[in-house]
Amino acid sequence: MTWLLLALAVAASPAEAARIKDVAAVYGIRENSLMGYGLVVGLNKTGDSQQNAATMHSLAARLSPLGVPVTEADIKSKNVAIVLVTATLPAGARPGTHLDLTVSSAGDARSLEGGTLLLTPLIAPNRMEMASAQGHILVGGYSVEGGGNETIKNHPTVGMVPRGGIVEKEIPGQLDIGEQTTFDWVLDQPDFTNSTRMATVVNALLGPDTARAVDNGTVRVQVPDGWLGRQAELIATVESLELPLDHVLKVVVNERTGTVVMGADIPLTPLAIAHGGLSIEVSRQNEVSQPNPLAKGETTPVTNTEVRVREEKGKVTLLKGSTVGDVVGALNSMGVTPRDLIVILDAMRAAGGLQAEIESR
């Protein structure tokens, strides 16, 4: 039986190079999440049903200021749906910056295809209205119903509005780059080796003692005198530097899907593995005991149970390779299934044969 093993081959060198901008970011320069609650109109009878009181109440509240005094009971339309609107406010955004929107149904609408998002305020976690949203929804799917049958393609209750949001206010507390004399770079994955290497790389370009590793996740960079007034250019220069990364040896397993991902250079020590299995199958069959027509017996249900036990022939294999890449073929020849492989890897680690951390997801 074929098992799924993704052996990610890495370079022969002990470290892999990456740009600093791909593994670290300047502290204080970050994105912010926005969310809003709105209405989508113009649906072709695929909107929320009458049972959604929130939809009817929201529509009535929207119509009232426009001079249309209606109550929730007056609304019979199925062309409206309540939605949650989400967007990401990028760092450095200014009033007038356009945002891409994600619109998700919050009721029992079947599809948002063809709908238009009404003007919706977008709120930051601090409850401040930072942007507004409106526009035509693009849905990469559809839902068709008729005669009791329904056909659905993809996910029609979630759509996109490209550039449908617009920033209305300045981001409060935004970092003023031009006033900074030091910048803290924060690593995505804290590691003492990588933070020290990053400081070394920056010092090689900007001069000694310009950068230092504060801890395993932060590198502090002093702005040299020649770069004062050019802080943005300094950040662009630093983030383009190549950083030789050091990685923790790790095996990631997902027992639900039977997926195992590991680096091909993980070291192993020689060990032997015995692989076999015992399969037990229990089957039940419900039958009816029917007496003779002239007898005075009763009809009673009878359950027959059958138990079958099958023991697979085990194998003992000596793994002589020095890395995982060397022994992948040996494990595959043993007919190891994904779940068996996960158990074997954990046993190899416990026996000291696998020099890596196992992470389960």
C-alpha positions, 0 to 999 in steps of 0.5 A: 500500500502506498504511503504519503511521505513528502521528503523535502530535500534541502541544500547540502550546506547546513544553512539555507539563505533567505532575505531578511524581509521574508523572515523578519519585520520592523517592530511597529510596522504591521497590518491591522484587521478590520470588520463590518456588519452589512447588507447585500442586496440584489440577490435572485431569491437566494438571500436570507429567509423570513426566519432571519429576524436580524436581516429584516430588522437591519433592512428596515433600519436602513430604509427608515432614514431614507423616508421608507417607514417599514416594519420587519413584518412588511418585508417579504423579500428573499433578495437580501442577506446579512454579511460580515465584511473583513479586510486588512489595513496595511501598514502605512495606509493613508486616507484614500487607500483602497482595500480588498474585501471578503464578504461572508454570509451570516444568515441562511442565504444560499448564494451571494452571486450577483449581489451588491454590498451596501455602504458598510463601516469597517471597524478596528479592534479598538472600535474605531471606524477606519474605513468604509466598504461598498461594491459588487460581489464576485463569487467563484461559484453558484447555487441552483435550486428547483423541483426539490433538487439543488446544485452547488459549485464551490462556495457561493456564500463567500465572495470578494469585492476587489478595491471595495474598501477605502480608508477614511482615517489616519492610523493612530499611533503609526510609527513615524519612520523619519523620527526613529534612530533605532529599529527593532527587527522581530524574527517570525520564528525566534532563534538565537542562532538566526538573530545573531547571524542577522546582526552579523550580516547587518554589521558587515554592511553598515559597520561594526556595532550597528546591530546587535541581537537583543534576544532570540527574537529581536535584533536592534539596528542603530541608524548610522549618521550617514543614514539619518533622514533616509530611514526608509531607504535604510530599511529597504537596504537591510530587508534585502540582505541575505540571511543564512538561516539555521533550522530546527530539525523537525518532522510534521505529522498529520494523523487525520490525513496521513501526511508526513513532512520532513527534511531529507537531511535529518540524521539517523543512527542505525536501527532495526524495525519490525513491522507487522499488524493484527487485523480484527474484523467484527461483522453483524447480520440481522436476521428474522426467525420465522416459525412454521405457518401452522406452529404457534411460535413467534417471529423473533429477530436474530443477530449473527456475529462473525469475528475474523482475525488476520495477522499480517506477516511481519518484517524486520528491516535494518536501516543503515542509512545516515539520513531520512532520505537514505531510508525512505526507500527501505520504509516504502519497501516494507509496505508502511501505511501513513498511520503506521509510519507516524507510529514508527517515527515516534518509536524511532525518536524514543529509541534515539534513532531519529534526531529530530522533533516530531510535531503533530497537527 
